Amino acid sequence: MTNRQRPYTDEELAELLDVRVPGIEDDDQEQPGDVLGERVKTTVHDRLVRRTCEWCGDPIDYSGVGRPPRYCKDSHRKRASELRTAQARADRPVEDGGRTTEPVREVIERTETVTRTVVRRGPGEVRRIPAARSSGAPYTLPENAKEWFEALQYLAGDAQAGRFTRDQRALLLGACESVIEELRHGSGLFPAPAPAPPVQPQLSRAERRRREREARRRRG
């Protein structure tokens, strides 16, 4: 056995042990410090910053502490609670006081009235009304007793004011006498008046004085 004063090299040990030691020619083999794999982990964290009110839609800032707010005001929260309560009551059965889902039905009663007016020609004369007044305005007649009364009052006022000539006054007088006669006896409500006494002829002033002197002499 040979005494050795130096240690064995890697190649010598490999030859003695019949093992293979990686060398320069084995560059395709894994070497210490080589990266065998890599894993990347990404963590995403969401944080609520702002949300809108469930009643009015206005934005609400959230600080991140506690339960996120749903309403911006207490009044909106109360209104939403009242709405949910009313909706729950309405969704109950009808026999329990809920709202019916049936459509509204109406019963309509229709009354049709037909009025028939028949105009027949009477035995009397048809009055002819002028188409227009002398001033050009449409001509109309009074339609009832009140309007006739007012028209006669206007006629009396015009006669008193002297707006008619002598011939016009005579014409109106004859027409008024005919109307008075018809009003008294045309309907048969009043008896016929007694015949009027004969009208004494009107005496002149000189004749009246002569008759007065004769009457005084007879008395004296």
Summary of the structure (lengths in Angstrom):
residues: 220
radius of gyration: 66.3
end to end distance: 227.5
largest distance: 227.5
contacts: 275
relative contact order: 0.03
helix: 36%
strand: 4%
